[in-house]
Structures are given as structure tokens and as C-alpha cells.
Amino acid sequence: VKKVGDNVRQTEAKLRSLNSSLTDSQASEEVDKIVEENRQLADRLSKLENNQEVISAEDKAKISVMHSTTVTLWKKRKRMATEVLDSVLESWPKSKQSLIEEVGVDTDESVGVKIPTS
């Protein structure tokens, strides 16, 4: 009786694994779909690789100046916000973190953002 029960459990396990696997037609459809998606992505990649536009030195300099200006403004605003929080914190009975949570301020550190250098 025990051997028959073990045999039944093994057969049921094999049946479950076979039922959860794809049939030949489903597998071929899946392969066709993946091959088509791969072809489309390869076409897109070749289009992107062939249409590379070199950025001019003038545009690069303009972008670099805009970036440094933006980073400078970001640092300035962060410093001003920190100063305001620190001045409020002088009369706040709890910790700085509790003040930040109470006010609902998202800090750069809380969202995982780092200010770029230069």
C-alpha cells in the first residue's frame, strides 16, 4: 500500500509539472514572438547606431554652462532651505528628522539624490 501511495504521489507530481509546462504549439508561438521582438529591437538598435549625431563644441559648451549654473543654483537653494530648517529647529523641541517629517520636506538624501560635482 505504501509503495502504491508513493507511486501515486510521484505520478501526480509529474502530472503537475507537465500541466504547468508549455505545449509544443504554445512554445513555438512564444519562440516566434520572442524572435520577432528581437528582430524589432535589432532594427531599432541599428537605426540608433547609424544616426549618431556628433554634438558640436558650441552646443557642448552651452550645455556644460547650463549644467554648472543649474548645479550652483541647486546648491544655493539647498543651503537656504537648510538654513531655514535650522532656524526653525532652534525652537523645535524634537529632532531635525521629526521636523522634516512634520513639515513634509523631501531631502536629497531621503530620495537618494546626490548633487553632481562641477
N, C-alpha and C positions, 0 to 999 in steps of 0.2 A: 504494500500500500504506500509506503514511504517513497519507494523508487518511482512509482507511478505519479505520485504527487510532485516529486522533483522534476520528473519528465514533463508534466503538465505546466509547471511554472517556467521551465526553460522554453517550452514551446510558446507560451503566452508572451514571454519577454521577446522572443524572436519575432512573433507576430506584431507586437507593438513597434519594434524597431523598423520592421518592413512597412508597416502602415504609415509611419512618420516620415519615411523617405519618399523621394520623388519617383514618379513612374518614368519610363523611358521618354514618353511624349512630353511630359512636364519638364524633364531635364533638358531635352533638346530645345524646347521653347525658351527655357531660361538661358541656355548657351547662346541661342540666336539673338536674344535680347541683349545679352552682355557683349557679344561680338559687335552688334550694331552700335551700341553705346560707345564701345572702344573706338570704332571707326569714326564716329562723330567727334569724339574728343581728340583723336589724332588729327583730323582735319582742322579742328579749331586751333590746336597747337601749332600746326604748320602755318596757318594763316597768321597767328600771332608772331611766330618767329620770323616770317618773311616780311612783315610790315613794321619792323622795328624802325622807329624814327629816332635819330640821334638828336638830343636836345642841344640847342645852340648855347654857346658860352654866355651870351647875353641873358637868355632865359634862365640858365643855371644860376647866374649871379643874382638875378632878380628873386628867384625862389629862395636862395640862401639868405638874402637880406630880409625877405618876408619871414622866414623861419626864425632867424635870430631876433627880429623885432617881436614876433609873437611870443617866443620863449621869455624874452625880457619882460614883456607885459604880464605874462603868466606869473613869473616870479614876484613882480611888484604887487599884483593883486593878491597872491598867496600871503605875502608879508603883511599887507594891510589887513586881510581877514584874520590872520594870526594875532596881530596887534589888537584888533577889536575884541577877539575872543579872550585874549589875555587880560584886557582891561575889565571885561565883564567878569572874568574868573576871579578877580581880586575880591569881589563882594559875593561870590558864589560859594555856598557852604560845602559843596560836594566837589568831586574830582573833575578834571578837564574833560575826561571821556563822558561823564554823565551830562555835562553841559552840552557837549557836541550832540549827544543822543537826544537831549531835551529840545534843542533848537532844530535838530534835523539836518545838520550840516554833514555833507559827504566830503571827507578829506581825500587828498590824493592817495594817501596810504591805505585808507579803508577800501578804496576801489581798485587798488593795485596799480596805480599810475605813477611813473617816475618822470620827473622833469628832465628833458633831454639836456645834455651838456652842449653848450655853444649853439 
